[in-house]
Amino acid sequence: MRSIKVRNPEIEILNLSESFFSLFRSTGNEDFFVIGRALRRAANKLYRQFLRINKEKEVNLRFLNVVR
C-alpha cells in the first residue's frame, strides 16, 4: 500500500540500502552489506526501467546512468 503512494520508489530503496551500509560499517555484520548491495542493485534496475518507460523523467545523479 505504501509503494502506491511513493512518488519515486527507487529513491526510497536507495535510501534503505544506504541505511544498511551504515549498519554494516557500525557493526561489521556482513549480512547488512549483502542486503544493502541487493537493495542498491534493485534500485538501479527500477530507475533504469522507469527511465525506459518515461523518457521525460529527470536524470538523477545518485544512480548509474547509461552513457548515450
N, C-alpha and C positions, 0 to 999 in steps of 0.2 A: 504493500500500500504506500509506503514511504517513497519508493522509487518512482511512483507515478507523479508525485508532487515535486520531485527534484528536477531542476532545470538542466543541470549538467551532471549526470551520474558519473561520468568518467573522472571529473574533478573530485567528487566525493570519494571514489575508490582510490584515487591517487593520494588524497589526504590520509586515508586509512593506512595505505602502505607506508607512508612516511611515519605514521604513529608506530607501526610495527618495527620499523627500522630503528626508531629511537628507543623502543623497548629492548631491542637486541643490543644496542650499544650500552644501555644501562645494566642489563642483566647478563649478557653474554650467552643467552639461550639461543641455540641455532634454529630452533623451531620458529621463533619470531622472524628471523631473517628469511626463511623459506616462505613463510606466509606473506611477508612484505614483498618479496620478489614476485610471487604469483599474482598478488593484487596489482602490482605495477604493470606486469605484462597484460593483465586483463584490462586495466585502464587504458593502456596504449592501443590495444586491439579495439576497444569500444570507440575510442577517439577517432581512429582511422575509419571505422565503419560509419560513424556519424558524418565525417568529412566526405566520404564517398556518397552518402545519401543526400546530404545537404551541401552543395558546392558553395553556398554563401556563408557558411559557418566560419566564424573568425578563427584564425590560427592562434593556438596557444603555445607559447614557447616552453612550457613545462613538459610537453610531450615530444616524443620523437616524431619528426616531420620528414616526409619523403621529399627529397630534392628533385625538383622538376626541371 
